[in-house]
Amino acid sequence: MAAYRVTPTFQRVFRALKHASLRPRCYIISCHAQYSTVYDSNEKTFDKILIANRGEIACRVIKTCKKMGIKTVAVHSDVDASSVHVKMADEAVCVGPAPTSKSYLNMDAIMEAIRHTGAEAVHPGYGFLSENKEFARRLAAAGVTFIGPDTHAIQAMGDKIESKLIAKAAKVNTIPGFDGVVKDADDAVKIAQQIGYPVMIKASAGGGGKGMRIAWNDEETREGFRFSSQEAASSFGDDRLLIEKYIDNPRHIEIQVLADKHGNALWLNERECSIQRRNQKVVEEAPSMFLDPQTRRAMGEQAVSLAKAVKYSSAGTVEFLVDSKKNFYFLEMNTRLQVEHPITECITGLDLVQQMIRVAKGYHLQYKQEDIPINGWAIESRVYAEDPYKSFGLPSIGRLSQYEEPVHLPGVRVDSGIQEGSDISIYYDPMISKLVTYGATRAEALKKMEDALDNYVIRGVTHNIPLLREIIVHPRFISGDISTNFLPEVYPEGFKGHIFVEGERRELLAAAASLYVAVQLRSQKFVGQQRVASVPLEPRRWELCVELDKGVHRLGVSRSGSNYTVEIDGEKVVVSGEWNLASALLPLTINGNHRVLQCLSRNSSGEITLQYLGTSFKVRVLTELAASLSKHMPEKIPEDTSSILRSPMPGTVVAVSIKAGDMVAEGQEICVIEAMKMQNSMAAVKTAKVKSVHCKPGETVGEGDLLVELE
């Protein structure tokens, strides 16, 4: 991938600039790569590193290790035996079956893998054991280096209650709240009433949006306590909770810090992470449009102050909530490499994985604070196997039948751990990749992101590209008018896909009609046939009917070479392109506008599914004769779902609250389904008597499976 390549010419340039500041060095690299690993062969680190993780972050660590001349060991569950990170590593060890508790969280198995392979150090990535102080302690006892902070810093910052007290002592701005452990649901209600609603209930250990609930009243506090404690226990093995004041409509801005074992610490600027769903980030960017230099410096200095207070060493992230007046409050510190670290690498030119390895070996930081630049702008979209039309993203599972990353575009970086044929399962996070674009300005980075999303080919699973593309082109996002409530404010009725503006409907209709004609013409050609085929002459004009959103449109299509002229409601639309029908991408010029569409499916009955401006649209193209006859075809009657409850996602049934014969009220909880470590309450859609229950705790259910029938 271009983002990881450093040519000998660049290495010579960097050696010449070895004692220069980071600013000019990053400027040179930023034109070519988004960051660089410049390896000094005289600087010895480790011979072999084990990566205690999976997926894209394991691949990311392996890439830097390879450039540093370090051998790597991958660990994997049995279902991950053919994963990309396993193929990339020099060695691989199976550490258990699919469930995380028996594999990637299985410390005994991982310690045995370390002993068996002779790994000198362990990089934990993010999630799993990355912030587990017991794992770090066991590594230290075995004489193995943990590529991260020491156990004291992990414990101090990993416990949100203790970290808040330390932050206060370090004169870091903190959110008002309860500084102890919440005992039970009754205690939670009492504390919430004292603080004043709304409140945030969250897990004391861990992060990533898991074990977090917002409560606006006593009832929501009790429910939030139950779900948060269960999620915390499932994700982190620690069900302790804390409660603090919820700051309504804030921005989520974090500071990247880097510190060594010799008391030196830097802040590497900020990342804007306000676009979230269910407290999990969706789109991030660096730098933030909102911060001025004074606020940026104040946040950076407080982040460094906190890092020094716990003698932090390694890369870490201090997260803040920022209100409309630029007041900022400490949220938490993640003592690991953050998911969104690539955008910091893009604007600084630093390879954070390399820096973590250097620090773990005991080297001093190479840079001073004044050396850290902000070069250009970077944006990251988290591409998930999720259905964005369900609560902004409920997990989807399946096999990637076709997969093409848009790395052929300039200024695009894709961090992924999957390939065509990979399975997205219920056992792990549904992330497909981190799509990053980099430009000299924010506008340039946004345009590159728009193009990258249009050129990203993902088949076999439902994905969130429609939502990502709508976010980055929305006027509020472009202007920087965002907060953590962006999605529910912009889409109060839920995400519905792209809404046509003037001219776009005609563009889609014209593209569908032109594609239909191109397919018909191709079907009449015989490759390698020397004799003249007995086919009718090409008509001068095709009269077609195109169905879209229950509307029928009459179109006239004529062709001249690769150009099609489509007449719609008295207006002409010119569509031109190469018409490579075997390609997953369909680049077209429509009335002078360059568009990249994708034909997701088509059949002989004229049904075509096109991805246009990120959203999938189903159209049906028929000749006038076929359209006149189709009205006589019987229509399929949709299923009556008023008396049934189906699972909206694949997952595991955690609890069933009712039985056959019970009366349930509208909105009453029927069962709880856990998917990708998030628990989701399924509620009755009406007041009725339960006819039958088709699930039980511990069962695995698929999307659409019948759970409960009501009378």
N, C-alpha and C positions, 0 to 999 in steps of 0.2 A: 504494500500500500504506500502511496506517495508520501503520506504523512509521517512515515517511519524511516524514510530513506535518507541517509546522509552520505553524499558522494565523497571520494578522496579529495576533490577540489575544496569542498566545504570544510573538510577536516584540516586541510592545510591553512585555510583562512582562519579557522578558529585557533589553531596553534599560534598563528601570528598575532592573534588578538588576545592571547591567554591572560594578559594582565590588564586588558582594557575593561571598561565598565560593561555591564550586561546590556545596556540600552542599544549600542550599535551592534552588538553581537546578535541580539534578538531581531533587529531590523533586517539584517542579512538573511536570517533563517526564515522570517515570516513571509518572504516572497516565495519560498519554495515549499516549506513543510508546515506545519502549525506549531511544531516544537522540535527539539533535537536532543538526542543523546550523544554528547561528545565524550567519548570514552578515553581516559588517560590510562594507557597500558601499564604505567609505572605505579598506578594507584590500585593496590590489591584489595579486593573485598572478600567474596566468598567463591568457593569452587562449585558448590551445589546448593540450590535453594528449592525447598518444597513449597508449593502454593496450596494453601489449605482452603481452596474455594473452587468454584466452577464457572462455566459460562464466559461472558465477555470480559470480566475483570481478571479471570485466570489467564485468558489469552493476552490481555493487555500487559500483565506482569511478565509473561513469558517473552514477549517481543523485546522489552527492554533488557531482560536478562541475556537474551541471545546476543544483543549488540554489545553487552558488557563482557561477553565471553564466559558467562556463568551457565552451567548445566542446570536443568530444571526437572523437577519431579511433580507430576500431576496426581491428585487423588480424585477418585470418582466413585459414585454409586454404581450398582450393577446396570441400571438403566442408562447410565451415562458412558458406558464402555466405549461407544463409538463417537463420543462428542469431539468437537473441534479442539478443545483444550487438551484432551488426552492425546490426540494425534500430533499436536504441536510440541509437546514436552519430550524430553529425552528419555524419561522413564514415567511409568504410570502404575499406580497401586489402587486396587479396589478396596474400599474401606467399609462396604456394607450394602444393604438393600436400599431401595428408593427413598423411604421416609428419611427426612433430614436428621431426625433424632438417632437414627441407626447408621448414618453415614457421615455427612458433613459436620454434624455436631458430635460425632462419636470420638471423643478425645483419646480413648484407649487405642482405637484402631489407627488414628492418625499418628499417635506417638510411636506405635509399632512400625508404621510406614517410614517414619523418620529414622528409626533405628536400623531398619532393614536396608534403606537406600543410602545411609550415611550422609544425609542432608545436614549442612552446617547451620542453616538458617531457615526460617519459615516466614513467608509473606501471607498474611491472612486475608488480603483483599478487603471487601466490606461485607457486612452481614455475618451470618454464621458465628464463628469464634473470634471475629476481629476485635471485639471489645469485651472479651471474656478474660477476666483477671486470673482465673484458675488455670486457664490454658497457658497464659503467659508465664505464670509461676511454674508450671510443670516443665515448660521449655527451659526456663532458667535453671531449674534443678537438674535437668539432663544435659546442661552445657550447650544448649542450642539457642542461637540468637533469634529473638522475636523482632521482626522488622516492623517496629511500631514503638510506642512509648513503654515505659516500665509499668509494673503492676500498680504502683502507687498512683500514677496519673490516670490509669485506666479505671481504678476503683473510685478515685475522687471525682472524675468527670463523668464516669459511666452511671453513677448514682445521681439522679437529678436533684435529689434532696440535698445531698452533701455538696454537689457542685454549685448549687445556688448559694449556700452559706459561704463557700470559698470565694465565689464571685463577689459577694457583698464585701467580704474582708479585703478583696483586691481592688475595691472601689469601682467595680463594674456595675453599670445600671441593671437593675433586676426588676422583674414583674412582681407586683404585690400578690401574696398568697400564703398558704399554710406551709410551714417549713418542716413538718413531720410526716410520718406515714399514716395513711388513712386506714382505720381498722376494719370497717365494714360499711355496708350501704347506709345504715343509720348515721354513722359517724360522718360519712361523705355528705349527707344532706345537711347535717348540723354545721359542718365547715363551710359548705357552699352558701348557706344562709348568712353566715358571719362575714364572708368575703363580699357577697352581693353578686347576683346573677348579671350577666352570664359568666360561667366558669369553664375552665379547661381541665378535664380529668385525663391524666396520662400516666403511662408506665414509668416507674422510677428508673428502670434499666432499659437499655436498647433505644431504638429510634425508628426512622423510616416511616413514620406515620402510623405504626402499629401500636395498639393499646391506647389510642387517643379518642376522646369523645368531647363534644361541646354540649353543655347542659344549660338550658334556659329556665328550668324549674325543678322542683323536687322530684317529680316523676322521672324526668330525663336524667337526673343525677343518679337515681337508683339503677335505672337501666344502663346508664353509662358505666357505673361502677362494675356491674356484672360483666358486660362485654369487654371492657378494658382489662379487667383482671384476668379473664379467660384468654384473651389474645396475648397479653403479656406473658402469661405462663406458657402458652403454646410457642411463642416466638423466642422468648429469652430465658425461660425456666425460672422466672422471677415475677410473681404476681403483685408486688408492692406498687401502690399508686400514690400520686400526689395531686393536689388541687391548687390551681392558681387562677387569678383573674384573667378572663378572656378579653383580649384587646380586639375589639370589633373593627373589621375592615383595615387591617394592617398590611404592610409589606413584609415579606420574608427575605431578608438580605443577610448573607453570611460572609465571613472573612476567612480566607485561607491563611493558615499560619504554617511556618516551617521553623523548627528549632533543632539545635544539636545538643550534644551531651556536655557542652562546655559553657552553657549559660547564654548562648547567642540565640536570638529569635527574630524572625521577620514576619511581616504581614504582606501577603502577595495579592493585595487588592480584594475586591468584593465580587460576589456573584448574586444576581437578582433571581430569586427562586419563588416569586409570588404566585405564578400560575400553578395551581394545585387542584387535585380532587381527592377527597377523603384524606386530607393532610399529607398527601404524597405528591411530590413535584412532577410536573408534566413538561414544562418548557422552562429552561434557564438561560441566562445570558450574562456576559461579563464584558465590560463593566455595567453598572446600573445607571440608567438615565437620571435617576432621582437624586443621587448623591452629589453634593458639591465637594470640592477638595477638602474643606474644613471638616465636614461630617465624615468623609472617608478616612481622614487621618485620625479623628477622634475614635472611630470604631476600630480602626486598625491598632491603635495604641492600647485600647482597652483589651482587645483580643490578645495582644502580646503580653500585657500585664497579667492576664489570667493564665496564659501558658507558663510564664515564669513563676507564678505563684505555686504551681504544682510540679515545677522542674520538668516541664514537658520536653520531650525530644522525639522528633519525627514530623511528618505532615499531619495536620489536624485542622478541624474547621470549627469556628465559633459562630453560632447562629444567633441572629438578632431579629426581633420584631421592631419595625419602624413605623411610627404613626405619620399622619399627614403633615405634622409640624417638624418632622425629622428628629423627634425624640426617639431614642432607640433603647431597647431592653434586652438583656441577655436571655436567651431561650435555652440553649444547651450547647455542649461541646461534644463533637464526634471525634473520638480518639482513633481515627483511622483515615484511610484514603476515601474521599467522598465520591459518590457515583458521578457527580457532575464535574469532576476534576479536569476533564479535557478542555473546558473553555478557559480555565485559568492557564493551562499550558499554552493555549493559542495566543493569549495576549501578553504573556511574559516570556515565552520561548523556553521555559524550564520543563524538564522531564521530571515530574514529581516522583515517579517510581524510582528513578535513578537516585534522586536526592534522599529518598527514604532508605535505600540500600547503603548509601555513603554514610548517612548519619548512624545507622545501625552498626556499622563497622567502627564507628568512633571518630570519623573525620570531622573537622570543623566545616561550618558553612562556607561556601565559596564567595558569597556576596554580602554586601551591606544594604541597608534599607534604601539608600539613594540609588542603588543599581537596579531596582525593580521597576520596570516600565509598565505602561499601558499602551501596547501597540495594537491598534485596530479594534475590532469588535468580533465577538464569537457568540453563537447561539447554539443551544443544544435542545433537540426534541427527543424525548424518550419514546421510542417506538415499541408499543406493547401488543401482544396478542390479546386484545380486549375488544369488546363490542362497545363503541363510544355512545351508542344510542340507548344504552342501559346504564343509568346513573353515572354517565361520563366515562364508563369503562368497567364492565364486568368481564372476568377472565374467559378466554376462549382457548380450547385445546385442539390439537390436530397435527398433521404432518405438513411440512413445507413442501408442496409439490413443485413449486417454482419459486426461485429466489434470486434476485439480482440487485446488488447494492449500487447506488449511483456514484461510485467512486471515479467514474470517467469524467465527472464534472470538476472544474477547477474550484479550489477552496472548500472541498468537501472531505470530511473525515467520518468514517463509520467504525465504531467500536462494537464488535459483535462476537458472539461465541457460537454461532449456528451457521448452517449451510443448507443448500437444497437437500431435502430428505430428512432434515432434523425434526424431532418430535417436540412439540410444546406440551408438557404434561401438567397434571394437577399438582404435582409434588413440589414444584419450584416456582419462583417468580416468573411471571409471563413476559418479561422483557425480551424483545427480539434484538434490539440494538440501541445504541446512542448515536443519533445522527447529528453531526456537528458541522456548521458552516462558519467560515471565517472571511472577513472582509476588512477593508481599510476603514469603512464606516458602518454604522448600524444598518442603514438603508441597503448597502451592498450585501451585508450578511443576511438580511431578511430576504432579499431577492434570490440569493443563492439557496436559501432554505426552501423557498417556494419551488424553485426548479428541482431541487433534490427530492422533495416529497413527490412531485409529479413523476419523476424518473425512477422511483423506488418500486420494484416489482416484488410483491408478496402474495403468494397464492397458497391455499390450503387451510389457512386460519383467518378468522376475522381479526382485523387490526384497527388501530386508532388513527391512521393517517388522515381520514376525513376531518377529525376533530383538530389535529395538529395544524393542518393547513388552514382551517377556518380561523384558528387563534392568531396565526402570524400575519394574516391579511386583514384582521379586524381593525377598524379605525381606532378603537380604544387602545389596543395593544401597540399599534404603530405610533400613537401619540405618547405612549408611556403612562396612560391613565389606568393603572392596574393595582390590584390588591389580591390578597388570598381569597377574596370572594368574587373574583373575576368571572369564573365559570357560572355560578348560580345567578349572578346579576345579569350577565349577557344572555344566558339561556335559562330563564326562570321556569320554563316548561320542559326543560331537558333539551339535549342536543338533537336537532332534527336534520342535520346535514346542510349542504350548501343551499342557500335561498337565491334564486335567480334574480339578477338585476337586469336592466334594460339590455336587450340584445343577446344575452347569454342563452336563453331558451332557444332562440333561432340558431345560434351556433351549434348547440347540441343536436337539434333536429337535423340540420344540414350535414353535420358530421356522420350521424347515424345513417341518413339516406345515402350519402356518398359511399360509406363503407359497404352498405348493402349492395349497391350497384357494382362496386369493385369486386366483391365476392362473387356475384353472379357472372361477371365477365371472366374472372379467373377460372370458374368451374367449366367454362366452354373451351378452355385451352388444353391441348394435349402436348406435354413436353416430349420432344424427340419424335413427334409424329411428322413424317415427311409429306404425306398426302394432304390434300385440302379437306378439312373436316366438314361434314355435312351438318352445319349449324346455321340457324337463321342469321341474317345480317343484323349488325348492332343497330338498335333503334336510335333515332335521332333524339328522342326524349322519353324518359321514364315517368309515368304518372303513378305516384305512390301515396299510401296513407300511413302515417306514423302515429302510433299511440304512445302518449307520455302523460303520466299522472292523470289517468282516466279521461284525458282529452285526445281528440283525433284531429290530426292536421293533414291537409292535402298538400302535396308537394310535387313540383315538376323538376326533374333532374336532367341535365344535359352534360356531355363530357367532351373535353378537348385535350387529348393527351392525358397528363396526370392532374389536370384541373377539372373540377366539377362546379357547375353553376346550378344552384338550387334556388327555386322560386318559392317563397313562403309568404302567404298573405300579401301578394303583390310586391314584395321586396326580394331582391336578389342577394344571395350569399355565395361567395366564391370560396371553395375549399380546394386546397392543393397540398400535395405531399408525395412521398415516395411510394406509399401504399405497399409496404412490406408486410404482408398479412401473416407471415410466419414469426414476426417479431412480437415480443410482449408489449413493446412501446409503439405508439402510433403518433409520431410527431406531425402536426398539421399546421398550415397557415390558413386561418379562417378570417376572411375580410381584412387581411393584413395583420391579424393578431396571431402570434406564435403560441400554439397550445401543444402540450404533450398529453394525449389521451391513452388509456389502456383499454383494450377489448378483453373484458374478463370472461365473457362467454358469448356464444352465438349458436343458434341451431337452425335447422332447415325450415322451421315454421316462422322464421323472421324475428324471433326473440333475441335481442342483443342487450348485454349488460356492459355499459361503458363507464369507466372511471374518468370523470371530467371535473377539473378543478378540485380534485381530491375526493369527491363524493361519487359513489356508485349509483347510476341511474339505469333503470330497466325501461327499454323501449321495445316496441314491436313494429317492424316495417313490413307492410304488405302491399301487393299490387292492388289496383282498384277492384279487380275481380275477386281476389282472395278476401279483401275487406268486406265486400258485399255479401259473401257467403259466410264469413265468420260470425255474423250476428245471429246465425241460426244454430251456432254451437252452444250446448248447455254450459252454464258457468258453475264452477266449483263453489259450493256453499262453505264459508269459513266456519271453523269450529266454534261452538258456544263455550267460552271460557269463564262465564259468570259463576259457574258452580264447581270449578276445578282449580287447583293450584299446581302449576308446573314449575320445575326448577329453572330459574333464569340463567343458570351457569353450571358448569361441572364443579363438583366438590364433594365434601364428606358431610353427612348429616351428623351434627354434634348433639342436638337435643330435639325431642318431639314433645310438645307441650299439651297435646290433646289426644283423645282416643275416640273411636267410633261411638256415636250416641251423645257426645258432648254438644252443648250449645256454645257457639262462638259469636262474638260481636265483631262488627266491621272494624278492622284495624288491629284485632287481637293477634298476638303472636301464635303461630301454629308450629313452626319449627325453626331451627337455626342451622344454616349451612356454612361450613368453613371452606373457603377457596383461597389458595395462595396465602395462608396464614391470616386472612381477614374473615371475621365472622359477620354473617348477614342474616338478619331476622326476616323470616317470611310471614306475612300477615294475611288474615282473611279479608277477602274483597267485599264481603257482605255479612250480615247477621243471618245465621242459618244453623242447622243441625249437621253434625259431621256424619256423613254416610259411610266413608271408609278411609283408612289410612294406609298408604302404600310405601311407607318408608320407616326406618327405625334407626336409632343412634348407631354410628359406626359404619353405616352403609355408604358406598360411593354411588353418586348419582350423576347422570349426564345432563347437559342442557336440554330442556324440554321434557325430562322425565316426569311422570305423574307422581305427585306427592300426596295430595289429599283430595277427596271428592266431598262436596257438600250437597245437601238435599235441596 
